[in-house]
Amino acid sequence: MNPLLRTGLCVLLLTSSAIAADRPNILWITSEDNGPQLGCYGDEYADTPNLDALAQKSLRYKMCWSNAPVCAPARTTLISGMHATSLGGHHMRSGVKLPADLKLYPQVLKEAGYYCTNNSKTDYNFANGDVDWDQSSKKAHWRDRPSKQTPFFSIFNITISHESKIRSKPHTLIHDPANARVPAYQPDVYEVRRDWAQYYDKMTEMDAQVGKVLKQLDKDGLADSTIVFYYGDHGSGMPRSKRWPFNSGLHVPFILHVPAKFKDLAPADYQSGAMSNRLTSFVDMGPTAISLAGVKPPTNMQGVPFAGKFSGKSKSYLFGYRGRMDERIDMVRSCTDGRYVYMKHFYPHRPYLKYVDYMFQTTTTRLWKEMFDAGKLNDAQAKVWKTKPTEELFDLESDPDETINLATKPEHAERVATMRQAVRDWMIDTRDMGVFPEAEMHRRSGSLSPLEYARSGEVPFEQIVDAAMGTNISLDDRDSVVRFWSVKNAPSDIQRLLHSYGPNHPQVKAMEAEKAARLKLMAADESPSVAIAACDELLLAKLEQKFATNRLIELANVNDYGHYAAIEALNVLDMNADLNDAVTAAIKTLPRQAAKPPVRLGKYVGHLINHATKAPAK
């Protein structure tokens, strides 16, 4: 070989080795559907020796939120470093377009020279966009990187703790159901205790798999050069945790291990075995990995790094969000300062737990609903099957199960106002596309991605958010989303007059007629979502019910109005319409799926038709 070439190669290899030596490997170990039910978080019922041992030499975070309480939007937040609400990707099982120039964290790390592997779940709410892993499969591993000098970023996702495993049979029951702690909001009966025991059994199996990955790292001589993250992907798979943005659905364990070699990259409060009070969430994870790699996070990312070269200031609040959960439409925003949890309900007339086909496959869910129907629950246990208040506030210190709503207490009025304002400001600042009904978001975005449309300058976010909050009502507004929320939040004196004069008073009748005429007019709005909202209000007010029901059946035709509008219309029909024989017969004739349904959305219209018509689920 030419001596000059040999010299050049040696210099290149030495330079690459020096760069690799100065940059940490990064390993993320994630587990599905579990909160901080670990020994190292003080849970005496748990049996998690590997994670407990990791925690002894690492930093635990007291309060880490997954931002979304269910897999797909939580992972959408992780991979993008942006709140899923800003992308329009906050609905469970949806697919939104991404701008061509949007940077996802694996792409940034690859550009920085990292070998990036994912083993193996993706589950992002994207209709396009290549995440650009070097490997993404059940065989993906750091061991496949091109050389030992190449720094790696690797994910190992453990599925054994997933919701579906709670109901797997037979139950082995290593954990004694008699010793299981049942939250105050669930019925304390054997079947529920058995499900919790099964959950803890799966947590022990998950812990063993974590230990296996850590042993591989140690065997490869990489433990001293690898920063390790362990976290759950949202709260437990038990009902009223998963899918719900209470702390029980958003709070996840998070353990960060930084070896001594890279102590300069560790958080300022890093100490082995310590607990950090810094508020962290999934939107911060990607930016932090990039910061640890020595790269400044892209400007599109909304998270704040909590470690590495570009570590930022701690947050005052964390935010959570709930959108459509499979076939059921809802909208909730949550906020915590670490002790108090504030929740804003945008669909208060709908119950917390509604029939979701997948959720009702868990024994606890079915039994809980049966006991509610039979009148066998106390107030705390029955609450989730009833309609919601517009706001809630919980004190996690005195009420860790979040059953006592403090929002109406005078002594908490200032705190509620402050946290309500924080939610409002965050929704405006992050351009929360969740204020759009899903059908209207796609109708208005057109060929643009929701994010591009949000940034176009055409969306009056402050006006829309205030309408959603109920403080800016305009039924005649030119903006369809303002009209939508105005229909839902418009004040009415009918109930006051009914209470004072009774249903047959001329003033009551006149006001009802005026309201019915206005809503019938809005049922013909150019926006299907506004029309559906108008019909919903007619049904709730028990006005023009036949008209509203027939109009909703029209709007539920996927061939005419699309899947998104059909899901919105069928939600209203299933919950509020008089489902007599004629109505159910008409619903049964509706098409269940268009020729080309939206990505990941094809089955939900059928689920709703089945439930509304009491057809047996397939």
N, C-alpha and C positions, 0 to 999 in steps of 0.2 A: 504493500500500500504506500502511496505517496506520503513521505514524512509530514509534509504540511497538512495533508488531509487527516492523517492520524492524529496530529496535534490538535487540529480543529475539532475532531470528534471527541477527543479526551476533554477538551475545554467545555464542549457542549454538555457532555455527560456529567462533568463535575458541577457545572452551573445548574443543570436540572436537579442533581442530587441535593445541592445546597438549597435550591428553591423548595424542593419537597420537604427537606428537613426543617425549613422555617414555616411550613404551613401544615396545619393539623389535618388528619383524616377526620371525617365527620360521620357518625353512625346514628341513625334514628331507629329506635325500636318502638313500634306502636302496637297497641292492643285495641281490640274493637269492643265497643259498647260497655265500657266500665268506668265508673267514677273512682274516687280515692279510697276504695275498700281494700286497703293494704295494711299490713302490719306496721309499716314505717309511717303510716298516717294515723296511727293510734287505734286501728280496728283490731280488737282482740279476738274476734271471730275468724279473721282472715288467717290464711296459712300461705305466706308469700316469702320464703326465705331468700330467694335470689335477689328480688327487688329490695328487700330489707337490707341485705348485705351491700348492694350497690348504693343505697341511700346513706349508709354509714360513712362512705368515703366521698359523698357527693353533696350537692345542694338540692334540697326539695323546695318547691314553690307552694306556698300555702294556698294561693288563689290563682289558678290558671283556668281560663274559660275557653271552650272550643268554639265560641261565637255562635255556632249553630248546633242544635241538639240532636242532629241526625247526620248520617254518614256523608252523603253527596255534597250538601252545601258546606259542611265542615271541611271536607277535602278540597273543595273549590277555593275556600278561603286560604287553606294551607299552601296550595300549589301556586297561587297567584300573588300571595302577600297583600291581597286586597279583600275587603269585606265582600262576600258573595252578593250582598245587596247592591253594591255598586256595579257589578257585572250583570245584574238581572238573573244571577244563577243561584238564588237562595231557595228555590222551590225543590222539594225532594223529587228526584228523577225528572230532570228537565235538561234541555240542551240549548244553550245560547251561543250565538256567534261571538268570536273574539276579534278584536282589531288585529290586523296583520303585524303591527309593531309592538304588541303587548309582550312584555318579558315575563316569563315564568321562571321560578328560581333554578330549576335544573339547567335551563338554557344559559343563565348567567354563570352558574358554576362551571359548566362545560367550557364556556368561553374563557374562564379563568384557569383552565387546565385540569379540572377535576374529572375523574371517571365516575359517572353517575348511574347507579343501579337502583331498581325498585323491585322488591320481592314481596307482594306483587300487585296489590290492589291499586286500581286507579280511581274509578267511580267519580269522575269529575263531571260537572254539569255543563259540558261543552259540546256544541254541535260541530265545531271545527277546532283546529289548533293542535299541532303536534307538540306534545310535552317534551319530546326529544331526549328521552332517556338513552343512555348507551345500552342498557339492558333493562327490560321490564318483563319479568316472567317469574315463575315459581323456582327457576334455577338461577336467577340473577344473584350475583355475588361479587364482593370486592376482589375476590381471588382471580377474577377474570380480567382485571385491569392489565394494560399492555406491559407494564413493568412495575417492579416493586418501588420504583422512585415516583410513580404517578400517584398523587394524592387522590383519595376517593371520597365520595359522598354516597352512602348506602342506606337504604331503608329495608327493614324487615318488618312486615305487617303480620301480626298474629291474630288469627280469626277464631280461635277456640272459645273465646269469651263472648262471641256475638249473640245477639238476642235469640237467634234460631236454636242455639245450643241449650238454652234454658229449657226448651220444650222437647229436646231430644229424649228418646226413650231407649233403654230403661234408665231410670234415675239410679245412679250409683250411691249417692248420698253419703259421701265421706264426712261432710259436715252434718251434724245432727240438727234437723229442723226445729227441734224443741229449743235450741239455743240461738236460733236466728232472730235478728232484730227486725221487726216489721215496722216500717214508717207509720206515723200517726194517720196518714191519709189513706192507708190501705187497710182492708179488713184483716184482723188477726185470726186467721183460721189455718188449718193444717195445710191446705193446698197452696196457700200463699207462702207459708213458711217453707214448704217443700221447694217451691220455685226459687226462693232466696237461697236455700241450701245448695241447690243445683248451680245457681249463679256463682256462689263461692267455690264450689268444686271446680268450675271452669276457670275461675281466677287462679286457683292453685295449679291447674294444668298450664295456663298461660304463663305463670311465673316460671315453671320448669322450662318452657320454650325460650323465655328470655335468658335463662341461665345457659341454655345450649348455645345461643348466639354469642354470649359473652365469653364462653369457653373457647369458641372458634377464634375470637379476636385475640385472646390470650395465647392460644396455641400458635397463632401466626406471628407472635411477637409484636403485636400492634397496640396492645393495651396502653403503652406509655406514649403513643403518638396519636391517639384517637379521642376526640371529644364525643361523648355519648349523651344522647337525649333519650329518655324513656317517657312516653305519655300515652294516655288513653285517648280514643278519638271522639268521645263525648260521654255523657253520663250513662248509667247502667241501662241494659236492655229491658229492665222492668218498666211497666207502664207508669206514666207520669214522671219518668226520668227521660228516657229516649223520646224524642219528638217535642219535648216541652221545655221552653227556655226559663224554667225555674233554675235555681242553682243546682237542683238535683239532676237536671238534664244537661247543664253546661260545665259543671265543675269536674275537672279531670286531674288525675295525678300527673305531676311533671317533675322528673328527676334529671338534673344536669350534672354530668361528671366531666371535669376538666383536669387532665393529668398535669403533674407538676411542671412538665416541660413547657406547657402553654399557659402558665398561671397569669401571664401578662394579658391574655385574652379573656380571662374569667370575669364575671360580674364583680363589681366593687364589693359586694357583700358575701363573696364566695368563701365558705369555710366547710370543711368536711363534716358531714353530719348535721349541718345547720338547716334552718328553715327560713326561707326568704319571704318577706312581706311584700315584695314588689308585685304589682298586678301585671300579669302576662296573659296573652291569649294567642289563638292560632294565627291571627293576622301578623303577629310579630315573629313567628317561627322562621319563615323563609328569609326575611330580611336579616335575621340573626345569623343564619347559616352563611349567607353571603358576606356579612360583616366578619365572621370568623375566618373566612377565606381571604380576608384582606381587601375586599372589593366594596365599593360604595353601592348600596342598593339602588336600583333604578327608581326614577322619580314617580313611576306609576304605582309603586308599592306604598301602601298606607300604614304598614306596620312599623314599629319602632324597635330596632335591635336592642337587646338587653345584655349583649356580650359582644366581644370582638372590637376591632379597631374603630367601628362607627357606632358604638353603643350610645343610646340616647337617654333622655330623661324618662323617669317613671311616669306612668299615666295616673290620672286621678280617678278614672272610671274605665270599666270594661263594658262592652256592649254585646248583646245577644239578639238573635232574630229567629222568628218562625214564620214560614210562608206556607204554601200548599204542602201538605204531608200526604204523599201518594194521591189518592182521589179526593181528599178533603181540604177545602180552602179555609185558611185562617191567616191572620196577621197579628203578630205580637212583637214588641220590642222590649228588651230588658236592659237593665243598667245596674252595675254594682260598684260600690266603693270599697269592697272587701268585707264589709259587715252587713250593710243593708242592700236589699235587692228590690229595685223598682221595676214594675211591669206595666206597660201600656197596652191595653186590649183594643184593637180596632174593629173587632167583630164581637162586641160584648153580648149580643143576643144569641150567639151560638155557644153550646156547651164546650167545656175544656176537651173532654174525650168524646169524639164522634166515632162512628163505626168506620174503621179502616180494616180492610180485609186481612192484611198481613198481621196487624197488631192483635186481632182477635184470635189468632192461632195460639196465643199464649194462655195457659189455663187461668192465671191470675186475672187477666183482662176479662175473660168470659164470666168467671165466677163473680168478680167484682160487680159487673153489670147486672147479673142475675140477682144478686143480693140487693142492689139498689132498686130494681124493679119490684122486689118483694118487700121493700121497706125495712130491711134488716141492717141498715148502716146508720152510724151516728153522723152528726153534721160534718165533721172533718172528712169522713170517708165518703159521704154522699156528694160533697162539693163538686168533684170533677165531672159528674154527670149532669150538672146544672149549668145555667147560663152564667156569664162572667160579669164582674164589675168592670168599669172602664179603666180603673187603676188599682194596683196593689202595691203594698210595701211590706217587706218582711225583714225582721231582725234575726240574722243567722245565729247570733249569740244566745238569745233566749228562745228561739223558735227554729232550730236547724231544719225541721221538716217543712217549713214554709206553709203553715196552716192558718196563721192568725194575721189577717189583713189589717195593717195599721194605717192605711192610706187616709181613712176618714177621721183619724184621731187628731184633735186640735194641736196636741203637743208635737205632732209630726208634720204639720202643715208646711212649715218652711222647708223641711227636708224634701217633701214630695214636690214642692214647687221647683226646688233647685234641680232635682233629678229629672223631672219632667222637661225642664228647660235644656238640660244636658242632652237628653234623647232628641229633642227637637233640633238643637244645633248640630248634633252629630248626623242626623238624617239629612239635613241641608248640606253640611260640609262635605259629606261623602257621596252626595247625589244618590240617595237611597231609591233605587228603582222599584223597591217593594211597594211604594205608594201607588204605583200603577197596578190595576188589576192585570193579571197575567195576559189575558187576551188583548187588552188595550196596549200593554207594553209592546207586544209583537206587532199589533196593527199600526201603532204610531212609529215604531222604529223602522219598519219597512225593510229596505235592503241593508240598512246600517245595523251594526251590533248594538245592543242596548247601551253599552258603555259609550260608544261613539255618539249615539243619539243623546245620551245624558250630557255629554260634553259639547254638544252642538250649539248651545246657547238658546235653543228653542223651548226648553223646558223651564217653566217658572217654579223652581223647586220650593222656594219659600212660600209662595202662595198655595201650592199643592199640599205641602206638609201641614200648613196651618189649617187647611180645609180638612185634612185627615184627622187632625187634632181636635176639630170641631170649633175652631176659633175664626174661621174665614169661610162663611157660607154664602154661596151664590149659585142658585139653581139655573141662572141664565148665563153663566160664565162661558166665554168662548172656548175655554180649555175643558176637554172632555173629562179629565181626571178630577178637576175641581168640581164639575157637575156630579160626578160619581160620588165623591165624598159628601157633597152638599145634600144629595138625596139621602144618604145614610145618616147624616148628622143634623139635618134640619130640625130645629126645635118645633114642638107642636103643643098647642094648648088643649088638645082634645082630651087627654087624660085628666087634666085638671077640671075641665068642664064636666066630664063624665062623673068625676067624684062629687062635684058640687050639685049637679042637676039631674044626673041619670041619663040613660042612652036615648030617651025619646024627646028630650028638650029641643026646641027648634034651633037654638044656637049651636047645639052639638051637631044636629043633623046638617045644618048649613056648613059648618066647618068640615065635617066629614065629606060632604059633597064637593067642596072646594078642593080638599086634599086629593080626593079620588080623581077628579078631573085633571089636576095638575100631573099626578103620577101616571095617568093613562096617556097623557100627551108625551111624557118623558119615556114611556115604554116603546115609543117609536123613534127614539134618539138614534142618530147615525152610528153611535158607539154601542155595540151589543152589550158591553159591560154596564153602561148607564141604563139601558133598557132593562137588563136583568136586575139591577139594583132597585129600579122603580117598581118592578113586579114583586120583588122581595118585600119592599115596604108596604105594598098593597096587601100582601098576604099577612104580614105581621099585624097590620092595623085592621085586618078582617074586612077589607073593602074590595069590591069588585074581584072577588076571589076566582070566579070562573074565568073572567077575562085574563087575569094575571096568570092563571094556570095554563090556559091555552097558549098565551104568548110565550111562556117559558118552554113549552113543548116545542114550539116553532124554533126557538133559539137553541134548543138542545140537539138540533139536527147537524151532525158533523159535516155533512155534505154541503150544507148551506152556510154555516157560520164557523165551522172549524172546531177542532178538539178543545181548544182553550175555552171558548165561549160555551161549548156544550157542557164541559165540566162545571163551569160557574152556574149554568142554568140548572143542571141536575142536582147540584148541592142544594139549591133553594127548593126545588121540587121535593126532594127527598126529606128535607127537614121541616118545611113549612106548609106544603100544599095538602089539601084533603085528598089523600090517595085512594079514592073510591075505585070501583071496578072499571068505570069508563076511563078514568085518568090512567090507571095502571095499564089498561089495554092499549091506550095511545102511546104510553112510554115504551111498552114492549115492542112496538113497531119501529122505534127509532133505530137508525143504523148505529152499530157499536164501534165502528172504526172506518175512517176514510181510507181511500186507496193508498195514500201515502201519509200516514200519521206523523206528527212531530217526533223527533228523536226521543226515545225512552218514555213515551207518553201513551202508547197505543192501547193499553189494557184498561185504563181507568174509567173511560166512559162505560165500558161493559160492567165493571164493578158497581158503578153507581146505578145503572139500570137494574142489575140483579137485586141490589138492596132495596131500591124503591118499589120494585114489583114483587119482592119476597121470593125471587127465583133462587134456587139452590146454587151456591157458589161452585164453580168448577175447580 
